[in-house]
Amino acid sequence: MALELLLFFSIFFAAAFFWPTYRLWRRERINALVLPYDDSAHGMVGRWFRVTLIGMSLFLAALALGLPPAAAGPLPWLEQPVVRNIGWGLLALSLVWVVAAQAQMGASWRIGIDAGTRLPLVTTGIFALSRNPIFLGMRGSLLGLFLVLPNAFTLAILLVGEVLIQVQVRLEEAHLLASHGPQYEAYRQSVRRWI
């Protein structure tokens, strides 16, 4: 199970983050990775996103290499085939959702807040259903991970990821309101934060 999850998340991050970032660099010469390394709230969220992703990857690799599942604090009452299947379904749906949303962002795609550039506000396609579809998909993928492999470690990843996403979304909303003013306020009034 751990090897399949490690492979899934490798594909997820390659398709949803690495490839779009590379494509934007190749086409526009724009570095989409704008997470700061400073002591600001933006820097703190970026740092903890990296720590969480590295921790998740190392954990899945350790399980794939033979770490006993009991070491992760299993939650046996959730280890049911139906729960696992729901988790895999969420993982697949989240991958498709995030890749589609990212593609619809086009040149506005960034990882972090690009305070130095006023980017077009994307409000159509999936963004007409959710103001934060990429983060919604990330939330779905973390919940899917927990349902496929229910243990204390994946629960911690889910909870830390949820807090980080909630903070980042609010930072981005403040930035978009400052950058786009009434246009973003009208969008915010007509489209929900999540769905």
Backbone hydrogen bonds, N-H to C=O, Kabsch-Sander energy under -0.5 kcal/mol:
donor,donor_aa,acceptor,acceptor_aa,energy
5,L,1,M,-2.3
6,L,2,A,-2.8
7,L,3,L,-2.4
8,F,4,E,-2.6
9,F,5,L,-2.9
10,S,6,L,-1.8
11,I,7,L,-2.3
12,F,8,F,-3.1
13,F,9,F,-2.5
14,A,10,S,-1.9
15,A,11,I,-3.0
16,A,12,F,-2.8
17,F,13,F,-1.5
18,F,13,F,-3.0
19,W,14,A,-3.0
21,T,17,F,-1.7
22,Y,18,F,-2.7
23,R,19,W,-3.0
24,L,20,P,-2.3
25,W,21,T,-1.9
26,R,22,Y,-2.8
27,R,23,R,-2.5
28,E,24,L,-2.6
29,R,24,L,-0.6
29,R,25,W,-1.5
30,I,24,L,-1.0
32,A,30,I,-0.9
34,V,32,A,-1.1
34,V,111,I,-2.2
44,M,40,S,-2.5
45,V,41,A,-2.5
46,G,42,H,-2.4
47,R,43,G,-2.5
48,W,44,M,-2.4
49,F,45,V,-2.4
50,R,46,G,-2.1
51,V,47,R,-2.4
52,T,48,W,-2.5
53,L,49,F,-2.5
54,I,50,R,-2.6
55,G,51,V,-2.7
56,M,52,T,-2.6
57,S,53,L,-2.3
58,L,54,I,-2.8
59,F,55,G,-2.4
60,L,56,M,-2.6
61,A,57,S,-2.4
62,A,58,L,-2.6
63,L,59,F,-2.4
64,A,60,L,-2.4
65,L,61,A,-1.8
66,G,63,L,-1.4
67,L,62,A,-2.8
71,A,68,P,-2.1
72,A,69,P,-1.6
73,G,70,A,-1.3
75,L,150,P,-2.3
78,L,75,L,-2.3
79,E,75,L,-0.5
79,E,76,P,-1.0
80,Q,78,L,-2.4
84,R,80,Q,-2.6
85,N,81,P,-2.6
86,I,82,V,-2.1
87,G,83,V,-2.3
88,W,84,R,-2.5
89,G,85,N,-2.4
90,L,86,I,-2.6
91,L,87,G,-2.4
92,A,88,W,-2.5
93,L,89,G,-2.7
94,S,90,L,-2.7
95,L,91,L,-1.9
96,V,92,A,-2.0
97,W,93,L,-2.7
98,V,94,S,-2.7
99,V,95,L,-2.4
100,A,96,V,-2.3
101,A,97,W,-2.5
102,Q,98,V,-2.9
103,A,99,V,-2.2
104,Q,100,A,-1.8
105,M,101,A,-1.0
105,M,102,Q,-0.7
106,G,102,Q,-0.8
106,G,103,A,-0.7
108,S,105,M,-2.3
109,W,106,G,-1.6
111,I,32,A,-3.5
112,G,110,R,-0.7
114,D,112,G,-0.6
115,A,113,I,-1.3
117,T,114,D,-1.4
119,L,117,T,-0.9
122,V,120,P,-0.6
123,T,121,L,-0.6
127,F,124,T,-1.6
128,A,125,G,-1.8
129,L,126,I,-1.7
130,S,126,I,-1.7
131,R,192,R,-2.2
132,N,193,R,-1.0
136,L,132,N,-2.4
137,G,133,P,-2.4
138,M,134,I,-2.2
139,R,135,F,-2.5
140,G,136,L,-2.2
141,S,137,G,-2.2
142,L,138,M,-2.2
143,L,139,R,-2.3
144,G,140,G,-2.6
145,L,141,S,-2.4
146,F,142,L,-2.0
147,L,143,L,-2.4
148,V,144,G,-2.4
149,L,145,L,-2.4
151,N,149,L,-0.7
152,A,72,A,-0.9
152,A,73,G,-1.8
153,F,72,A,-1.3
155,L,151,N,-2.1
156,A,152,A,-2.2
157,I,153,F,-2.2
158,L,154,T,-2.3
159,L,155,L,-2.5
160,V,156,A,-2.9
161,G,157,I,-2.7
162,E,158,L,-2.2
163,V,159,L,-2.2
164,L,160,V,-2.5
165,I,161,G,-2.7
166,Q,162,E,-2.5
167,V,163,V,-2.3
168,Q,164,L,-2.8
169,V,165,I,-2.7
170,R,166,Q,-1.5
171,L,167,V,-2.2
172,E,168,Q,-2.7
173,E,169,V,-2.5
174,A,170,R,-2.1
175,H,171,L,-2.0
176,L,172,E,-2.9
177,L,173,E,-2.4
178,A,174,A,-2.2
179,S,175,H,-2.3
180,H,176,L,-3.1
181,G,177,L,-2.0
183,Q,180,H,-1.6
184,Y,181,G,-0.5
185,E,181,G,-2.3
186,A,182,P,-2.5
187,Y,183,Q,-1.8
188,R,184,Y,-3.1
189,Q,185,E,-1.9
190,S,186,A,-1.3
191,V,187,Y,-2.1
